[in-house]
Amino acid sequence: MKGFSPKKYKDMNLYDLICSAQEDDYDALEELIRREQKNVFTSFCYLGAPKESLSDLTQETLFRVSKNIKNLKNPKLFKSWLGQIISNLFYDELRKKQRNPEAISIESYWLNDENNDNSVLNICDSTLKPDEKVLGRELTDVIREMISKLPEHFRLVIILRELQGLSYEEIAKITHTNVGTVKSRISRARSKLQECLKPYLT
């Protein structure tokens, strides 16, 4: 599968891209890393990782993907595998910060961030009217702030579900819980977010 043009790699589906990367196709691996980079960074942001650690955590995640891609036996499980890497690194970071916990202001990540227009939960649409854009940005900020205030175990499962798109079974495996617990935590997290959003949706 080597020798494709750059456009060809961009058009490849995730499964084929992973298979090519596992066959030492470095262009495919480069495209895979490019696709996942922003998603990984956004996941750590929503998890509430310290701002000064975001770049290092993202780079370490992508490094582990590059280094261990051949060890992934089933390419269809890539998202779950990636979620496990993100989860492990996040908990490692938490253990480092246990002695000096700090409040994370979600605004510090996104306020006036012109490069965030592709965020998974970004509600703003370039086709909206100016007043609608303002409301959309305000709503997006509220969602992010509320996610940052969720208990860590709620925050992790909803990010794995909504940002990474993992199944309940995959999340249960990553978090070492059962499917019922995962469903309960996601449901409670969504309820908290919906309650907060009521003033903006009426």
Order of alpha helices (4+ residues) and beta strands (2+ residues): alpha-alpha-alpha-alpha-alpha-alpha-alpha-alpha-alpha-alpha
